[in-house]
Amino acid sequence: MGERLTTEDLTGRSPATQTDEDARDQQDDVRDARTDLDADHGQVRAETDGGQNEPLLDGEEGARFERRWHQVQVAFVDQPRTAVEQADELVAELMRHLAETFADERTRLEAAWSAGEDVDTEALRVALTRYRSFFHRLLQT
């Protein structure tokens, strides 16, 4: 079926391309993983309709992308070709940002596993719920 593709692959971050700075960051991740997972566990999101409406970006990030999208639409009137090019760049940036967000979450989980810690099943359920929500949104469009 081919090679496995992960969110880390989409962001260009893989163990093979890891720098010393990345390694230090990963050590920090290991140290902070348990704290982060505990915090996530305490902030389980409401799943009124299967988690499908949970925001993928925090408020400010989402607003920033929305403002940029509005600028692209406005630009279409005077410069349609440029607007389409900008739309492509914005969508690519958003996809990369989302992939990085999911890769960061996976890195936190893997850091806890690498440290020999058991990851709380609830933290894993929350992670799987976020993946499911994102997956279904992609299929709906």
Contact map, one row per residue, 1 for C-alpha under 8 A:
111000000000000000000000000000000000000000000000000000000000000000000000000000000000000000000000000000000000000000000000000000000000000000000
111100000000000000000000000000000000000000000000000000000000000000000000000000000000000000000000000000000000000000000000000000000000000000000
111110000000000000000000000000000000000000000000000000000000000000000000000000000000000000000000000000000000000000000000000000000000000000000
011111000000000000000000000000000000000000000000000000000000000000000000000000000000000000000000000000000000000000000000000000000000000000000
001111101100000000000000000000000000000000000000000000000000000000000000000000000000000000000000000000000000000000000000000000000000000000000
000111111100000000000000000000000000000000000000000000000000000000000000000000000000000000000000000000100000000000000000000000000000000000000
000011111110000000000000000000000000000000000000000000000000000000000000000000000000000000000000001101100000000000000000000000000000000000000
000001111111110000000000000000000000000000000000000000000000000000000000000000000000000000000000001100100000000000000000000000000000000000000
000011111111110000000000000000000000000000000000000000000000000000000000000000000000000000000000000000000000000000000000000000000000000000000
000011111111100000000000000000000000000000000000000000000000000000000000000000000000000000000001001100000000000000000000000000000000000000000
000000111111100000000000000000000000000000000000000000000000000000000000000000000000000000000001001100100000000000000000000000000000000000000
000000011111110000000000000000000000000000000000000000000000000000000000000000000000000000000000000000000000000000000000000000000000000000000
000000011111111011000000000000000000000000000000000000000000000000000000000000000000000000000000000000000000000000000000000000000000000000000
000000011001111111000000000000000000000000000000000000000000000000000000000000000000000000000000000000000000000000000000000000000000000000000
000000000000111111000000000000000000000000000000000000000000000000000000000000000000000000000000000000000000000000000000000000000000000000000
000000000000011111000000000000000000000000000000000000000000000000000000000000000000000000000000000000000000000000000000000000000000000000000
000000000000111111100000000000000000000000000000000000000000000000000000000000000000000000000000000000000000000000000000000000000000000000000
000000000000111111111110000000000000000000000000000000000000000000000000000000000000000000000000000000000000000000000000000000000000000000000
000000000000000011111110000000000000000000000000000000000000000000000000000000000000000000000000000000000000000000000000000000000000000000000
000000000000000001111111000000000000000000000000000000000000000000000000000000000000000000000000000000000000000000000000000000000000000000000
000000000000000001111111100000000000000000000000000000000000000000000000000000000000000000000000000000000000000000000000000000000000000000000
000000000000000001111111110000000000000000000000000000000000000000000000000000000000000000000000000000000000000000000000000000000000000000000
000000000000000001111111111000000000000000000000000000000000000000000000000000000000000000000000000000000000000000000000000000000000000000000
000000000000000000011111111100000000000000000000000000000000000000000000000000000000000000000000000000000000000000000000000000000000000000000
000000000000000000001111111110000000000000000000000000000000000000000000000000000000000000000000000000000000000000000000000000000000000000000
000000000000000000000111111111000000000000000000000000000000000000000000000000000000000000000000000000000000001000000000000000000000000000000
000000000000000000000011111111100000000000000000000000000000000000000000000000000000000000000000000000000000000000000000000000000000000000000
000000000000000000000001111111110000000000000000000000000000000000000000000000000000000000000000000000000000000000000000000000000000000000000
000000000000000000000000111111111000000000000000000000000000000000000000000000000000000000000000000000000011001000000000000000000000000000000
000000000000000000000000011111111100000000000000000000000000000000000000000000000000000000000000000000000001001101100000000000000000000000000
000000000000000000000000001111111100000000000000000000000000000000000000000000000000000000000000000000000000000000000000000000000000000000000
000000000000000000000000000111111111000000000000000000000000000000000000000000000000000000000000000000000000000000000000000000000000000000000
000000000000000000000000000011111111100000000000000000000000000000000000000000000000000000000000000000000001101100000000000000000000000000000
000000000000000000000000000001111111110000000000000000000000000000000000000000000000000000000000000000000000000100000000000000000000000000000
000000000000000000000000000000011111111000000000000000000000000000000000000000000000000000000000000000000000000000000000000000000000000000000
000000000000000000000000000000011111111100000000000000000000000000000000000000000000000000000000000000000001000000000000000000000000000000000
000000000000000000000000000000001111111110000000000000000000000000000000000000000000000000000000000000000001100000000011001000000000000000000
000000000000000000000000000000000111111111000000000000000000000000000000000000000000000000000000000000000000000000000000001000000000000000000
000000000000000000000000000000000011111111100000000000000000000000000000000000000000000000000000000000000000000000000000000000000000000000000
000000000000000000000000000000000001111111110000000000000000000000000000000000000000000000000000000000000000000000000000001000000000000000000
000000000000000000000000000000000000111111110000000000000000000000000000000000000000000000000000000000000000000000000000011001000000000000000
000000000000000000000000000000000000011111110000000000000000000000000000000000000000000000000000000000000000000000000000000000000000000000000
000000000000000000000000000000000000001111111000000000000000000000000000000000000000000000000000000000000000000000000000000000000000000000000
000000000000000000000000000000000000000111111100000000000000000000000000000000000000000000000000000000000000000000000000000001000000000000000
000000000000000000000000000000000000000000111110001001000000000000000000000000000000000000000000000000000000000000000000000001000000000000000
000000000000000000000000000000000000000000011111001000000000000000000000000000000000000000000000000000000000000000000000000000000000000000000
000000000000000000000000000000000000000000001111111100000000000000000000000000000000000000000000000000000000000000000000000000000000000000000
000000000000000000000000000000000000000000000111111000000000000000000000000000000000000000000000000000000000000000000000000000000000000000000
000000000000000000000000000000000000000000000011111110000000000000000000000000000000000000000000000000000000000000000000000000000000000000000
000000000000000000000000000000000000000000000011111100000000000000000000000000000000000000000000000000000000000000000000000000001000100000000
000000000000000000000000000000000000000000001111111111000000000000000000000000000000000000000000000000000000000000000000000000001100100000000
000000000000000000000000000000000000000000000010111111000000000000000000000000000000000000000000000000000000000000000000000000000000110110000
000000000000000000000000000000000000000000000000101111100000000000000000000000000000000000000000000000000000000000000000000000000000100000000
000000000000000000000000000000000000000000001000001111110000000000000000000000000000000000000000000000000000000000000000000000000000100000000
000000000000000000000000000000000000000000000000000011111100000000000000000000000000000000000000000000000000000000000000000000000000000000000
000000000000000000000000000000000000000000000000000001111100000000000000000000000000000000000000010000000000000000000000000000000000010000000
000000000000000000000000000000000000000000000000000000111111110000000000000000000000000000000000010000000000000000000000000000000000000000000
000000000000000000000000000000000000000000000000000000111111110000000000000000000000000000000000000000000000000000000000000000000000000000000
000000000000000000000000000000000000000000000000000000001111111000000000000000000000000000000000000000000000000000000000000000000000000000000
000000000000000000000000000000000000000000000000000000001111111100000000000000000000000000000000000000000000000000000000000000000000000000000
000000000000000000000000000000000000000000000000000000001111111110000000000000000000000000000000000000000000000000000000000000000000000000000
000000000000000000000000000000000000000000000000000000001111111111000000000000000000000000000000000000000000000000000000000000000000000000000
000000000000000000000000000000000000000000000000000000000011111111100000000000000000000000000000000000000000000000000000000000000000000000000
000000000000000000000000000000000000000000000000000000000001111111110000000000000000000000000000000000000000000000000000000000000000000000000
000000000000000000000000000000000000000000000000000000000000111111111000000000000000000001000100000000000000000000000000000000000000000000000
000000000000000000000000000000000000000000000000000000000000011111111100000000000000000000000000000000000000000000000000000000000000000000000
000000000000000000000000000000000000000000000000000000000000001111111110000000000000000000000000000000000000000000000000000000000000000000000
000000000000000000000000000000000000000000000000000000000000000111111111000000000000000001000000000000000000000000000000000000000000000000000
000000000000000000000000000000000000000000000000000000000000000011111111100000000000001001000000000000000000000000000000000000000000000000000
000000000000000000000000000000000000000000000000000000000000000001111111110000000000000000000000000000000000000000000000000000000000000000000
000000000000000000000000000000000000000000000000000000000000000000111111111000000000000000000000000000000000000000000000000000000000000000000
000000000000000000000000000000000000000000000000000000000000000000011111111100000011011000000000000000000000000000000000000000000000000000000
000000000000000000000000000000000000000000000000000000000000000000001111111110000010000000000000000000000000000000000000000000000000000000000
000000000000000000000000000000000000000000000000000000000000000000000111111110000000000000000000000000000000000000000000000000000000000000000
000000000000000000000000000000000000000000000000000000000000000000000011111111110110000000000000000000000000000000000000000000000000000000000
000000000000000000000000000000000000000000000000000000000000000000000001111111111111000000000000000000000000000000000000000000000000000000000
000000000000000000000000000000000000000000000000000000000000000000000000111111110000000000000000000000000000000000000000000000000000000000000
000000000000000000000000000000000000000000000000000000000000000000000000001111110000000000000000000000000000000000000000000000000000000000000
000000000000000000000000000000000000000000000000000000000000000000000000001111111110000000000000000000000000000000000000000000000000000000000
000000000000000000000000000000000000000000000000000000000000000000000000001111111111000000000000000000000000000000000000000000000000000000000
000000000000000000000000000000000000000000000000000000000000000000000000000100111111100000000000000000000000000000000000000000000000000000000
000000000000000000000000000000000000000000000000000000000000000000000000001100111111110000000000000000000000000000000000000000000000000000000
000000000000000000000000000000000000000000000000000000000000000000000001101100111111111000000000000000000000000000000000000000000000000000000
000000000000000000000000000000000000000000000000000000000000000000000001000100011111111100000000000000000000000000000000000000000000000000000
000000000000000000000000000000000000000000000000000000000000000000000000000000001111111110000000000000000000000000000000000000000000000000000
000000000000000000000000000000000000000000000000000000000000000000000001000000000111111111000000000000000000000000000000000000000000000000000
000000000000000000000000000000000000000000000000000000000000000000001001000000000011111111100000000000000000000000000000000000000000000000000
000000000000000000000000000000000000000000000000000000000000000000000000000000000001111111110000000000000000000000000000000000000000000000000
000000000000000000000000000000000000000000000000000000000000000000000000000000000000111111111000000000000000000000000000000000000000000000000
000000000000000000000000000000000000000000000000000000000000000010011000000000000000011111111100000000000000000000000000000000000000000000000
000000000000000000000000000000000000000000000000000000000000000000000000000000000000001111111110000000000000000000000000000000000000000000000
000000000000000000000000000000000000000000000000000000000000000000000000000000000000000111111111000000000000000000000000000000000000000000000
000000000000000000000000000000000000000000000000000000000000000000000000000000000000000011111111100000000000000000000000000000000000000000000
000000000000000000000000000000000000000000000000000000000000000010000000000000000000000001111111110000000000000000000000000000000000000000000
000000000000000000000000000000000000000000000000000000000000000000000000000000000000000000111111111000000000000000000000000000000000000000000
000000000110000000000000000000000000000000000000000000000000000000000000000000000000000000011111111100000000000000000000000000000000000000000
000000000000000000000000000000000000000000000000000000000000000000000000000000000000000000001111111110000000000000000000000000000000000000000
000000000000000000000000000000000000000000000000000000011000000000000000000000000000000000000111111111000000000000000000000000000000000000000
000000110110000000000000000000000000000000000000000000000000000000000000000000000000000000000011111111100000000000000000000000000000000000000
000000110110000000000000000000000000000000000000000000000000000000000000000000000000000000000001111111110000000000000000000000000000000000000
000000000000000000000000000000000000000000000000000000000000000000000000000000000000000000000000111111111000000000000000000000000000000000000
000000100000000000000000000000000000000000000000000000000000000000000000000000000000000000000000011111111100000000000000000000000000000000000
000001110010000000000000000000000000000000000000000000000000000000000000000000000000000000000000001111111110000000000000000000000000000000000
000000000000000000000000000000000000000000000000000000000000000000000000000000000000000000000000000111111111000000000000000000000000000000000
000000000000000000000000000000000000000000000000000000000000000000000000000000000000000000000000000011111111100000000000000000100000000000000
000000000000000000000000000000000000000000000000000000000000000000000000000000000000000000000000000001111111110000000000000000000000000000000
000000000000000000000000000010000000000000000000000000000000000000000000000000000000000000000000000000111111111000000000000000000000000000000
000000000000000000000000000011001001100000000000000000000000000000000000000000000000000000000000000000011111111100000000000000000000000000000
000000000000000000000000000000001000100000000000000000000000000000000000000000000000000000000000000000001111111110000010000000000000000000000
000000000000000000000000000000000000000000000000000000000000000000000000000000000000000000000000000000000111111111000000000000000000000000000
000000000000000000000000010011001000000000000000000000000000000000000000000000000000000000000000000000000011111111100000000000000000000000000
000000000000000000000000000001001100000000000000000000000000000000000000000000000000000000000000000000000001111111111110000000000000000000000
000000000000000000000000000000000000000000000000000000000000000000000000000000000000000000000000000000000000111111111110000000000000000000000
000000000000000000000000000001000000000000000000000000000000000000000000000000000000000000000000000000000000011111111000000000000000000000000
000000000000000000000000000001000000000000000000000000000000000000000000000000000000000000000000000000000000001111111000000000000000000000000
000000000000000000000000000000000000000000000000000000000000000000000000000000000000000000000000000000000000000111111100000000000000000000000
000000000000000000000000000000000000000000000000000000000000000000000000000000000000000000000000000000000000000111111110000000000000000000000
000000000000000000000000000000000000000000000000000000000000000000000000000000000000000000000000000000000000000110011111000000000000000000000
000000000000000000000000000000000000100000000000000000000000000000000000000000000000000000000000000000000000100110001111101100000000000000000
000000000000000000000000000000000000100000000000000000000000000000000000000000000000000000000000000000000000000000000111111100000000000000000
000000000000000000000000000000000000000000000000000000000000000000000000000000000000000000000000000000000000000000000011111110000000000000000
000000000000000000000000000000000000000010000000000000000000000000000000000000000000000000000000000000000000000000000001111111000000000000000
000000000000000000000000000000000000110110000000000000000000000000000000000000000000000000000000000000000000000000000011111111100000000000000
000000000000000000000000000000000000000000000000000000000000000000000000000000000000000000000000000000000000000000000011111111110000000000000
000000000000000000000000000000000000000000000000000000000000000000000000000000000000000000000000000000000000000000000000111111111000000000000
000000000000000000000000000000000000000010011000000000000000000000000000000000000000000000000000000000000000000000000000011111111100000000000
000000000000000000000000000000000000000000000000000000000000000000000000000000000000000000000000000000001000000000000000001111111110000000000
000000000000000000000000000000000000000000000000000000000000000000000000000000000000000000000000000000000000000000000000000111111111000000000
000000000000000000000000000000000000000000000000011000000000000000000000000000000000000000000000000000000000000000000000000011111111100000000
000000000000000000000000000000000000000000000000001000000000000000000000000000000000000000000000000000000000000000000000000001111111110000000
000000000000000000000000000000000000000000000000000000000000000000000000000000000000000000000000000000000000000000000000000000111111111000000
000000000000000000000000000000000000000000000000000000000000000000000000000000000000000000000000000000000000000000000000000000011111111100000
000000000000000000000000000000000000000000000000011111000000000000000000000000000000000000000000000000000000000000000000000000001111111110000
000000000000000000000000000000000000000000000000000100010000000000000000000000000000000000000000000000000000000000000000000000000111111111000
000000000000000000000000000000000000000000000000000000000000000000000000000000000000000000000000000000000000000000000000000000000011111111100
000000000000000000000000000000000000000000000000000100000000000000000000000000000000000000000000000000000000000000000000000000000001111111110
000000000000000000000000000000000000000000000000000100000000000000000000000000000000000000000000000000000000000000000000000000000000111111111
000000000000000000000000000000000000000000000000000000000000000000000000000000000000000000000000000000000000000000000000000000000000011111111
000000000000000000000000000000000000000000000000000000000000000000000000000000000000000000000000000000000000000000000000000000000000001111111
000000000000000000000000000000000000000000000000000000000000000000000000000000000000000000000000000000000000000000000000000000000000000111111
000000000000000000000000000000000000000000000000000000000000000000000000000000000000000000000000000000000000000000000000000000000000000011111
